[in-house]
Every structure is written in C-alpha cells, then in structure tokens.
Amino acid sequence: MNRTEFIVAIAIILFVAFALGWFANWLVHRFSRVTGADLSEMDEMARALHDAEETRDQAIIYLQQREAELTNQLSQTEAELRAAMEGLREARHEAEELRAYVERVNQGQG
C-alpha cells in the first residue's frame, strides 16, 4: 500500500464516520422533535398548573383567615365562659349567704 492508497483509505474511513455521525444526529433529532400538538399540550398543562397553584394559594389564604376568625371566636367564647362561671360563683355565694341569713332569722324568731 503506497501513500496515495493510504490517503484514499483514510479519506473513505473519515467520510463513512462523518456519514454515520450525520445519520445518527438526524435520527436523534427526528425522534426527539417536539411537534406543535406537543407544544400546545404543554401550554395547556402549564396553564392548568398555574390555575391550580392560584387556587391552592387562595385556599390557603381562606383557611388562614378562617382559622384566625375561629381562634378569635374561641377566645371570645372562653372569655364569656369565664365571666359566666364567675357570675355563677358569685350567685352561689350570695345564695349561701341568704340561706345563712334566713336560718339565723328563723332561729332568732323560734
């Protein structure tokens, strides 16, 4: 094999390698190409995800507001309960004092 045959053989090998590389690149792009339908579907999914995130954020805000309202209502109810219990305690004490007074008056008359 002389020099010219060697150069031709190397040229053919390089051309075949180039052709195989180009064909592989074409195959990869052919199978991984994104079509217009895929893009519209992805846009639709992105819109749906965005809407879902907005709905979730609104639900979280509503739940936080509702929790604050219920906490406030619970605090007010507890305060009213404490006031009612204190009033009941005072009424029992007053009733006890009245019973004792009535018993003393009845014993003094009897």
C-alpha positions as CSV (number, residue, x, y, z in Angstrom):
1,M,0.0,0.0,0.0
2,N,1.6,3.2,-1.1
3,R,1.0,6.7,0.1
4,T,-1.9,7.5,-2.2
5,E,-3.8,4.4,-1.4
6,F,-3.4,5.1,2.3
7,I,-4.7,8.6,1.9
8,V,-7.7,7.4,-0.1
9,A,-8.5,4.6,2.5
10,I,-8.3,7.2,5.4
11,A,-10.5,9.6,3.4
12,I,-13.1,6.9,2.9
13,I,-13.0,5.9,6.6
14,L,-13.4,9.5,7.6
15,F,-16.3,10.0,5.1
16,V,-18.0,6.9,6.4
17,A,-17.6,8.1,10.0
18,F,-18.9,11.5,9.1
19,A,-21.9,9.9,7.3
20,L,-22.7,7.7,10.3
21,G,-22.4,10.7,12.7
22,W,-24.7,12.8,10.5
23,F,-27.2,9.9,10.2
24,A,-27.2,9.4,14.0
25,N,-27.7,13.1,14.5
26,W,-30.6,13.1,12.1
27,L,-32.2,10.1,13.9
28,V,-31.9,11.8,17.3
29,H,-33.5,15.0,16.1
30,R,-36.2,13.1,14.2
31,F,-37.3,11.2,17.2
32,S,-36.9,14.0,19.8
33,R,-38.6,16.6,17.7
34,V,-41.4,18.5,19.5
35,T,-44.5,18.9,17.4
36,G,-47.0,21.8,17.5
37,A,-49.5,19.5,19.2
38,D,-47.0,18.7,21.9
39,L,-46.3,22.4,22.4
40,S,-50.0,23.2,22.7
41,E,-50.5,20.3,25.1
42,M,-47.5,21.6,27.2
43,D,-49.0,25.1,27.2
44,E,-52.3,23.7,28.3
45,M,-50.7,21.8,31.1
46,A,-48.7,24.9,32.2
47,R,-52.0,26.9,32.3
48,A,-53.7,24.2,34.3
49,L,-50.8,24.1,36.7
50,H,-50.8,27.8,37.1
51,D,-54.5,27.8,37.7
52,A,-54.1,25.0,40.3
53,E,-51.4,26.9,42.1
54,E,-53.6,30.1,42.2
55,T,-56.5,28.0,43.6
56,R,-54.2,26.5,46.2
57,D,-52.9,29.9,47.2
58,Q,-56.5,31.2,47.5
59,A,-57.5,28.2,49.6
60,I,-54.5,28.7,51.9
61,I,-55.4,32.3,52.4
62,Y,-59.0,31.4,53.1
63,L,-58.0,28.8,55.6
64,Q,-55.7,31.2,57.4
65,Q,-58.5,33.8,57.6
66,R,-61.0,31.2,58.8
67,E,-58.5,29.9,61.4
68,A,-58.0,33.5,62.7
69,E,-61.7,34.0,62.8
70,L,-62.3,30.8,64.7
71,T,-59.4,31.5,67.1
72,N,-60.9,34.9,67.8
73,Q,-64.4,33.4,68.3
74,L,-62.9,30.7,70.6
75,S,-61.2,33.4,72.7
76,Q,-64.4,35.4,73.0
77,T,-66.3,32.3,74.0
78,E,-63.7,31.4,76.6
79,A,-63.9,34.9,78.0
80,E,-67.7,34.7,78.1
81,L,-67.5,31.3,79.8
82,R,-65.1,32.7,82.5
83,A,-67.4,35.6,83.1
84,A,-70.4,33.3,83.4
85,M,-68.6,31.0,85.7
86,E,-67.6,34.0,87.9
87,G,-71.2,35.2,87.9
88,L,-72.4,31.7,88.9
89,R,-69.8,31.6,91.6
90,E,-70.9,34.9,93.0
91,A,-74.6,33.9,92.7
92,R,-73.9,30.7,94.7
93,H,-72.0,32.6,97.3
94,E,-74.8,35.1,97.6
95,A,-77.4,32.3,97.8
96,E,-75.4,30.7,100.5
97,E,-75.2,34.0,102.4
98,L,-79.0,34.4,102.1
99,R,-79.6,30.9,103.4
100,A,-77.4,31.5,106.3
101,Y,-79.2,34.8,107.0
102,V,-82.7,33.2,106.7
103,E,-81.6,30.4,109.1
104,R,-80.3,32.9,111.6
105,V,-83.5,34.9,111.4
106,N,-85.7,31.8,111.7
107,Q,-83.6,30.6,114.7
108,G,-84.0,34.0,116.4
109,Q,-87.7,34.0,116.0
110,G,-88.2,30.4,117.0
